[in-house]
Amino acid sequence: MDSLPLGALALALACLAALAGLLLWRRGRQAQAPAAGRGAARPRAVEALDTVASWPPEPSRILTAAERQAWGVLREAVPEHLVLAQVPISRFMRVPTRNSYNEWMRRVGHLCVDLLVCNAQSEVIAVVEVRSPVSESGRTARRHARMDRVVRAAGIALHVWPETNLPTVAAAREAVLGRDAQEGLRAAEQRVAAPAQRLTAFDEPEVGETQELREPPPSTWFDELETAPAPLDAQDSGGHSRPGRREAA
């Protein structure tokens, strides 16, 4: 009879110990969990690494040989326009922030388009992608499909050129600016050829012009972002063969 109270007491103590252990475990998990919208917490050992000493930087080319050729074609085709290379999508697009901006950046915001054609006020006219005609891997195809969908949804003309069959200068100008663009080709060439006019080719609009200027996101906008290093999922984690250009999205 005396053993019953002792057994019950031991059982109660065991239950309390298990409950206390569970509470401590949950508190530890909550302490390690990231703040809402800030991505996964980084280990202290990773945070302690020096940016330069741990990842010694080396300069690298921005464009492949095919992309350099495409850039040259565009510069001849639209000399009155700006042709920029390897521009992150987040530098020429804005999105609502009602959903996680970090997640958008992780999916597509940090991907770079090959070539970006802008007018004299740096407003985007078209995106040109130079791609291999060889069948792409599943990851690369998904990444390209996601980027293409976002570019088109923004109302930006997208031109995909096979790297082994770039268009002629005339064909490139017609594709980017339309059939009526040929009419302004002579005037554009004269502006580029004249030194005095070349200095003002990309000036801001004159006072009184009604053209709306959309300023790009400031570079400091992204300073506080802590994007999650994990891929989107096991099936959809795009990459690029050249580090630093188009990592997984």
HUDASUL-V489356 format. One line per field, one symbol per residue. burial: 1 if it has 9 or more other C-alpha atoms within 8 Angstrom, else 0. Layout:
BEGIN
burial=???
END
This chain:
BEGIN
burial=000000000000000000000000000000000100011100000000000000000000001001110110111010111111111111010000000001011111111111111111101111111101000000111110011100110001111011100000100111110000100000011011000011001000000000000000100000000010001000011111000011111
END
